[in-house]
Amino acid sequence: MKTKFLDYDVVKSVRSLNKNVPKGTLGAVLMVFESTNSRYEVEFVNDAGDSLAVLTVDEKDLELAQRVK
């Protein structure tokens, strides 16, 4: 199954995911769960690069910010 995002891609939340991860927060894809309808383990960070949260997120709640090759 092909997924929209790859490991280490930089993504942005398209909605608020919790109190620490508002809409527009950047994060890095840590793991792709292909067997669960394209869910991703993402570490979200603030502007200083400090970790805010590590969450399992549905594909629909993310957009690509930067493809890491």
KOLMARSE-382484 format. One record per residue: x, y, z of N, C-alpha, C, O in turn; residue number from 1. Coordinates in Angstrom, 1 decimal, padded with zeros to 4 digits. Layout:
N
n_x: X	n_y: Y	n_z: Z	ca_x: X	ca_y: Y	ca_z: Z	c_x: X	c_y: Y	c_z: Z	o_x: X	o_y: Y	o_z: Z	seq: NUM
...
This chain:
69
n_x: 000.8	n_y: -001.2	n_z: 000.0	ca_x: 000.0	ca_y: 000.0	ca_z: 000.0	c_x: 000.9	c_y: 001.2	c_z: 000.0	o_x: 001.8	o_y: 001.4	o_z: 000.8	seq: 1
n_x: 000.6	n_y: 002.1	n_z: -000.9	ca_x: 001.4	ca_y: 003.4	ca_z: -001.0	c_x: 000.8	c_y: 004.4	c_z: 000.0	o_x: -000.4	o_y: 004.6	o_z: 000.0	seq: 2
n_x: 001.7	n_y: 005.1	n_z: 000.7	ca_x: 001.3	ca_y: 006.1	ca_z: 001.6	c_x: 001.6	c_y: 007.5	c_z: 001.1	o_x: 002.5	o_y: 007.7	o_z: 000.3	seq: 3
n_x: 000.9	n_y: 008.5	n_z: 001.6	ca_x: 001.1	ca_y: 009.9	ca_z: 001.2	c_x: 002.4	c_y: 010.4	c_z: 001.7	o_x: 003.1	o_y: 011.2	o_z: 001.0	seq: 4
n_x: 002.8	n_y: 010.0	n_z: 002.9	ca_x: 004.0	ca_y: 010.5	ca_z: 003.6	c_x: 005.0	c_y: 009.4	c_z: 003.8	o_x: 004.6	o_y: 008.3	o_z: 003.9	seq: 5
n_x: 006.3	n_y: 009.8	n_z: 003.9	ca_x: 007.4	ca_y: 008.8	ca_z: 004.1	c_x: 008.1	c_y: 009.1	c_z: 005.4	o_x: 007.9	o_y: 010.2	o_z: 006.0	seq: 6
n_x: 008.8	n_y: 008.1	n_z: 005.9	ca_x: 009.6	ca_y: 008.4	ca_z: 007.1	c_x: 010.4	c_y: 009.6	c_z: 007.0	o_x: 011.1	o_y: 009.8	o_z: 005.9	seq: 7
n_x: 010.5	n_y: 010.4	n_z: 008.0	ca_x: 011.3	ca_y: 011.7	ca_z: 008.1	c_x: 010.7	c_y: 012.8	c_z: 007.3	o_x: 011.3	o_y: 013.9	o_z: 007.3	seq: 8
n_x: 009.6	n_y: 012.7	n_z: 006.6	ca_x: 009.0	ca_y: 013.8	ca_z: 005.9	c_x: 008.6	c_y: 014.9	c_z: 007.0	o_x: 008.3	o_y: 014.5	o_z: 008.1	seq: 9
n_x: 008.7	n_y: 016.1	n_z: 006.7	ca_x: 008.2	ca_y: 017.2	ca_z: 007.6	c_x: 006.8	c_y: 017.5	c_z: 007.2	o_x: 006.5	o_y: 017.7	o_z: 006.0	seq: 10
n_x: 005.9	n_y: 017.4	n_z: 008.2	ca_x: 004.5	ca_y: 017.6	ca_z: 007.9	c_x: 003.9	c_y: 018.7	c_z: 008.8	o_x: 004.6	o_y: 019.1	o_z: 009.8	seq: 11
n_x: 002.7	n_y: 019.2	n_z: 008.5	ca_x: 002.1	ca_y: 020.2	ca_z: 009.2	c_x: 000.7	c_y: 019.7	c_z: 009.6	o_x: 000.0	o_y: 019.2	o_z: 008.8	seq: 12
n_x: 000.3	n_y: 020.0	n_z: 010.8	ca_x: -001.1	ca_y: 019.6	ca_z: 011.2	c_x: -002.1	c_y: 020.6	c_z: 010.6	o_x: -001.9	o_y: 021.8	o_z: 010.5	seq: 13
n_x: -003.2	n_y: 020.0	n_z: 010.0	ca_x: -004.2	ca_y: 020.8	ca_z: 009.4	c_x: -005.3	c_y: 021.2	c_z: 010.3	o_x: -006.2	o_y: 021.9	o_z: 009.9	seq: 14
n_x: -005.3	n_y: 020.7	n_z: 011.5	ca_x: -006.2	ca_y: 021.0	ca_z: 012.6	c_x: -005.5	c_y: 020.9	c_z: 013.9	o_x: -004.5	o_y: 020.3	o_z: 014.0	seq: 15
n_x: -006.1	n_y: 021.5	n_z: 014.9	ca_x: -005.6	ca_y: 021.3	ca_z: 016.3	c_x: -005.8	c_y: 019.8	c_z: 016.7	o_x: -006.8	o_y: 019.3	o_z: 016.6	seq: 16
n_x: -004.7	n_y: 019.2	n_z: 017.1	ca_x: -004.7	ca_y: 017.8	ca_z: 017.5	c_x: -004.8	c_y: 017.6	c_z: 019.0	o_x: -005.4	o_y: 016.6	o_z: 019.5	seq: 17
n_x: -004.3	n_y: 018.6	n_z: 019.8	ca_x: -004.5	ca_y: 018.6	ca_z: 021.2	c_x: -004.1	c_y: 020.0	c_z: 021.7	o_x: -003.7	o_y: 020.9	o_z: 020.9	seq: 18
n_x: -004.0	n_y: 020.2	n_z: 023.0	ca_x: -003.7	ca_y: 021.6	ca_z: 023.5	c_x: -002.2	c_y: 022.0	c_z: 023.2	o_x: -001.9	o_y: 023.2	o_z: 023.1	seq: 19
n_x: -001.4	n_y: 021.0	n_z: 023.0	ca_x: 000.0	ca_y: 021.3	ca_z: 022.7	c_x: 000.3	c_y: 021.3	c_z: 021.2	o_x: 001.4	o_y: 021.8	o_z: 020.8	seq: 20
n_x: -000.6	n_y: 020.8	n_z: 020.4	ca_x: -000.4	ca_y: 020.8	ca_z: 018.9	c_x: -001.5	c_y: 021.5	c_z: 018.2	o_x: -002.4	o_y: 020.8	o_z: 017.8	seq: 21
n_x: -001.4	n_y: 022.8	n_z: 018.1	ca_x: -002.4	ca_y: 023.6	ca_z: 017.4	c_x: -002.3	c_y: 023.4	c_z: 015.9	o_x: -001.3	o_y: 022.9	o_z: 015.4	seq: 22
n_x: -003.3	n_y: 023.8	n_z: 015.2	ca_x: -003.3	ca_y: 023.8	ca_z: 013.7	c_x: -002.0	c_y: 024.5	c_z: 013.2	o_x: -001.7	o_y: 025.6	o_z: 013.8	seq: 23
n_x: -001.3	n_y: 023.9	n_z: 012.2	ca_x: -000.2	ca_y: 024.6	ca_z: 011.7	c_x: 001.2	c_y: 024.2	c_z: 012.3	o_x: 002.2	o_y: 024.6	o_z: 011.9	seq: 24
n_x: 001.1	n_y: 023.3	n_z: 013.3	ca_x: 002.4	ca_y: 022.8	ca_z: 014.0	c_x: 003.1	c_y: 021.9	c_z: 013.1	o_x: 002.5	o_y: 021.0	o_z: 012.5	seq: 25
n_x: 004.4	n_y: 022.1	n_z: 013.0	ca_x: 005.3	ca_y: 021.2	ca_z: 012.2	c_x: 005.7	c_y: 020.0	c_z: 013.0	o_x: 005.9	o_y: 020.0	o_z: 014.2	seq: 26
n_x: 006.0	n_y: 018.9	n_z: 012.3	ca_x: 006.5	ca_y: 017.7	ca_z: 012.9	c_x: 007.2	c_y: 016.8	c_z: 011.9	o_x: 007.1	o_y: 017.1	o_z: 010.7	seq: 27
n_x: 007.8	n_y: 015.8	n_z: 012.4	ca_x: 008.5	ca_y: 014.8	ca_z: 011.5	c_x: 007.9	c_y: 013.5	c_z: 011.6	o_x: 007.6	o_y: 013.0	o_z: 012.7	seq: 28
n_x: 007.7	n_y: 012.8	n_z: 010.5	ca_x: 007.1	ca_y: 011.5	ca_z: 010.5	c_x: 008.2	c_y: 010.5	c_z: 011.0	o_x: 009.3	o_y: 010.4	o_z: 010.4	seq: 29
n_x: 007.9	n_y: 009.8	n_z: 012.1	ca_x: 008.8	ca_y: 008.9	ca_z: 012.7	c_x: 008.6	c_y: 007.5	c_z: 012.2	o_x: 009.5	o_y: 006.6	o_z: 012.1	seq: 30
n_x: 007.3	n_y: 007.2	n_z: 011.9	ca_x: 006.9	ca_y: 005.8	ca_z: 011.5	c_x: 005.6	c_y: 005.8	c_z: 010.7	o_x: 004.7	o_y: 006.6	o_z: 011.0	seq: 31
n_x: 005.6	n_y: 005.0	n_z: 009.7	ca_x: 004.4	ca_y: 004.9	ca_z: 008.8	c_x: 003.7	c_y: 003.5	c_z: 009.2	o_x: 004.3	o_y: 002.5	o_z: 009.2	seq: 32
n_x: 002.4	n_y: 003.6	n_z: 009.5	ca_x: 001.6	ca_y: 002.4	ca_z: 009.8	c_x: 000.8	c_y: 002.1	c_z: 008.6	o_x: -000.4	o_y: 002.6	o_z: 008.6	seq: 33
n_x: 001.2	n_y: 001.4	n_z: 007.7	ca_x: 000.5	ca_y: 001.1	ca_z: 006.4	c_x: -000.7	c_y: 000.2	c_z: 006.7	o_x: -001.7	o_y: 000.3	o_z: 005.9	seq: 34
n_x: -000.7	n_y: -000.6	n_z: 007.7	ca_x: -001.7	ca_y: -001.6	ca_z: 007.9	c_x: -002.9	c_y: -001.0	c_z: 008.6	o_x: -004.0	o_y: -001.6	o_z: 008.8	seq: 35
n_x: -002.8	n_y: 000.3	n_z: 009.0	ca_x: -003.9	ca_y: 000.9	ca_z: 009.7	c_x: -004.5	c_y: 002.1	c_z: 009.0	o_x: -004.7	o_y: 003.2	o_z: 009.5	seq: 36
n_x: -004.7	n_y: 002.0	n_z: 007.7	ca_x: -005.3	ca_y: 003.0	ca_z: 006.9	c_x: -004.5	c_y: 004.3	c_z: 006.9	o_x: -005.0	o_y: 005.4	o_z: 007.1	seq: 37
n_x: -003.2	n_y: 004.2	n_z: 006.7	ca_x: -002.3	ca_y: 005.3	ca_z: 006.6	c_x: -002.3	c_y: 006.2	c_z: 007.8	o_x: -002.7	o_y: 007.4	o_z: 007.7	seq: 38
n_x: -001.9	n_y: 005.7	n_z: 008.9	ca_x: -001.7	ca_y: 006.5	ca_z: 010.1	c_x: -000.2	c_y: 006.6	c_z: 010.3	o_x: 000.6	o_y: 005.8	o_z: 009.8	seq: 39
n_x: 000.2	n_y: 007.7	n_z: 011.0	ca_x: 001.6	ca_y: 008.0	ca_z: 011.1	c_x: 002.0	c_y: 008.4	c_z: 012.6	o_x: 001.2	o_y: 009.0	o_z: 013.3	seq: 40
n_x: 003.2	n_y: 008.0	n_z: 013.0	ca_x: 003.7	ca_y: 008.4	ca_z: 014.3	c_x: 004.5	c_y: 009.7	c_z: 014.0	o_x: 005.5	o_y: 009.6	o_z: 013.2	seq: 41
n_x: 004.1	n_y: 010.8	n_z: 014.6	ca_x: 004.7	ca_y: 012.1	ca_z: 014.2	c_x: 005.2	c_y: 012.8	c_z: 015.5	o_x: 004.5	o_y: 012.8	o_z: 016.5	seq: 42
n_x: 006.4	n_y: 013.3	n_z: 015.5	ca_x: 006.9	ca_y: 014.1	ca_z: 016.6	c_x: 006.7	c_y: 015.6	c_z: 016.2	o_x: 007.3	o_y: 016.0	o_z: 015.2	seq: 43
n_x: 005.9	n_y: 016.3	n_z: 016.9	ca_x: 005.6	ca_y: 017.7	ca_z: 016.7	c_x: 006.5	c_y: 018.6	c_z: 017.5	o_x: 006.9	o_y: 018.2	o_z: 018.7	seq: 44
n_x: 007.0	n_y: 019.7	n_z: 016.9	ca_x: 008.0	ca_y: 020.5	ca_z: 017.6	c_x: 007.5	c_y: 022.0	c_z: 017.5	o_x: 006.7	o_y: 022.4	o_z: 016.7	seq: 45
n_x: 008.1	n_y: 022.8	n_z: 018.5	ca_x: 007.8	ca_y: 024.2	ca_z: 018.4	c_x: 008.8	c_y: 024.9	c_z: 017.5	o_x: 009.7	o_y: 024.3	o_z: 016.9	seq: 46
n_x: 008.8	n_y: 026.2	n_z: 017.4	ca_x: 009.7	ca_y: 027.0	ca_z: 016.5	c_x: 011.1	c_y: 026.9	c_z: 016.9	o_x: 012.0	o_y: 027.0	o_z: 016.1	seq: 47
n_x: 011.4	n_y: 026.6	n_z: 018.2	ca_x: 012.8	ca_y: 026.4	ca_z: 018.7	c_x: 013.3	c_y: 024.9	c_z: 018.5	o_x: 014.4	o_y: 024.6	o_z: 018.8	seq: 48
n_x: 012.4	n_y: 024.1	n_z: 018.0	ca_x: 012.8	ca_y: 022.7	ca_z: 017.8	c_x: 012.6	c_y: 021.8	c_z: 019.0	o_x: 012.9	o_y: 020.6	o_z: 018.9	seq: 49
n_x: 011.9	n_y: 022.3	n_z: 020.0	ca_x: 011.6	ca_y: 021.5	ca_z: 021.2	c_x: 010.4	c_y: 020.6	c_z: 021.0	o_x: 009.5	o_y: 021.1	o_z: 020.3	seq: 50
n_x: 010.5	n_y: 019.4	n_z: 021.4	ca_x: 009.4	ca_y: 018.4	ca_z: 021.2	c_x: 008.2	c_y: 018.9	c_z: 022.0	o_x: 008.2	o_y: 019.2	o_z: 023.2	seq: 51
n_x: 007.0	n_y: 018.9	n_z: 021.3	ca_x: 005.7	ca_y: 019.2	ca_z: 022.0	c_x: 004.9	c_y: 017.9	c_z: 022.3	o_x: 004.3	o_y: 017.8	o_z: 023.3	seq: 52
n_x: 005.0	n_y: 016.9	n_z: 021.3	ca_x: 004.2	ca_y: 015.7	ca_z: 021.5	c_x: 004.6	c_y: 014.7	c_z: 020.4	o_x: 005.1	o_y: 015.1	o_z: 019.4	seq: 53
n_x: 004.5	n_y: 013.4	n_z: 020.7	ca_x: 004.6	ca_y: 012.4	ca_z: 019.8	c_x: 003.2	c_y: 011.7	c_z: 019.7	o_x: 002.7	o_y: 011.2	o_z: 020.7	seq: 54
n_x: 002.6	n_y: 011.8	n_z: 018.5	ca_x: 001.2	ca_y: 011.3	ca_z: 018.4	c_x: 001.1	c_y: 010.4	c_z: 017.2	o_x: 001.8	o_y: 010.5	o_z: 016.2	seq: 55
n_x: 000.1	n_y: 009.5	n_z: 017.2	ca_x: -000.3	ca_y: 008.7	ca_z: 016.1	c_x: -001.4	c_y: 009.5	c_z: 015.4	o_x: -002.5	o_y: 009.8	o_z: 016.0	seq: 56
n_x: -001.2	n_y: 009.9	n_z: 014.1	ca_x: -002.1	ca_y: 010.8	ca_z: 013.5	c_x: -002.6	c_y: 010.2	c_z: 012.1	o_x: -001.9	o_y: 009.5	o_z: 011.4	seq: 57
n_x: -003.9	n_y: 010.5	n_z: 011.8	ca_x: -004.5	ca_y: 010.1	ca_z: 010.6	c_x: -003.9	c_y: 010.9	c_z: 009.4	o_x: -003.6	o_y: 012.1	o_z: 009.6	seq: 58
n_x: -003.8	n_y: 010.3	n_z: 008.3	ca_x: -003.3	ca_y: 011.0	ca_z: 007.1	c_x: -004.1	c_y: 012.3	c_z: 006.8	o_x: -003.5	o_y: 013.3	o_z: 006.4	seq: 59
n_x: -005.4	n_y: 012.3	n_z: 007.0	ca_x: -006.3	ca_y: 013.4	ca_z: 006.7	c_x: -006.0	c_y: 014.6	c_z: 007.6	o_x: -006.4	o_y: 015.8	o_z: 007.2	seq: 60
n_x: -005.3	n_y: 014.4	n_z: 008.7	ca_x: -005.0	ca_y: 015.5	ca_z: 009.6	c_x: -003.6	c_y: 016.2	c_z: 009.3	o_x: -003.1	o_y: 017.0	o_z: 010.1	seq: 61
n_x: -002.9	n_y: 015.8	n_z: 008.3	ca_x: -001.6	ca_y: 016.2	ca_z: 007.9	c_x: -001.5	c_y: 016.7	c_z: 006.5	o_x: -002.2	o_y: 016.3	o_z: 005.6	seq: 62
n_x: -000.6	n_y: 017.7	n_z: 006.3	ca_x: -000.2	ca_y: 018.0	ca_z: 004.9	c_x: 001.4	c_y: 018.1	c_z: 004.9	o_x: 002.0	o_y: 018.3	o_z: 005.9	seq: 63
n_x: 001.9	n_y: 017.8	n_z: 003.7	ca_x: 003.3	ca_y: 017.8	ca_z: 003.5	c_x: 003.9	c_y: 019.2	c_z: 003.6	o_x: 003.4	o_y: 020.1	o_z: 002.9	seq: 64
n_x: 004.9	n_y: 019.4	n_z: 004.4	ca_x: 005.6	ca_y: 020.7	ca_z: 004.5	c_x: 006.9	c_y: 020.6	c_z: 003.7	o_x: 007.4	o_y: 021.6	o_z: 003.0	seq: 65
n_x: 007.6	n_y: 019.4	n_z: 003.8	ca_x: 008.9	ca_y: 019.3	ca_z: 003.1	c_x: 009.2	c_y: 017.8	c_z: 003.0	o_x: 009.1	o_y: 017.0	o_z: 003.9	seq: 66
n_x: 009.5	n_y: 017.3	n_z: 001.8	ca_x: 009.9	ca_y: 016.0	ca_z: 001.5	c_x: 011.3	c_y: 015.8	c_z: 001.8	o_x: 012.2	o_y: 016.5	o_z: 001.3	seq: 67
n_x: 011.7	n_y: 014.9	n_z: 002.7	ca_x: 013.1	ca_y: 014.6	ca_z: 003.0	c_x: 013.5	c_y: 013.4	c_z: 002.2	o_x: 012.9	o_y: 012.3	o_z: 002.2	seq: 68
n_x: 014.6	n_y: 013.6	n_z: 001.4	ca_x: 015.0	ca_y: 012.6	ca_z: 000.5	c_x: 016.1	c_y: 011.7	c_z: 001.1	o_x: 016.6	o_y: 010.8	o_z: 000.4	seq: 69
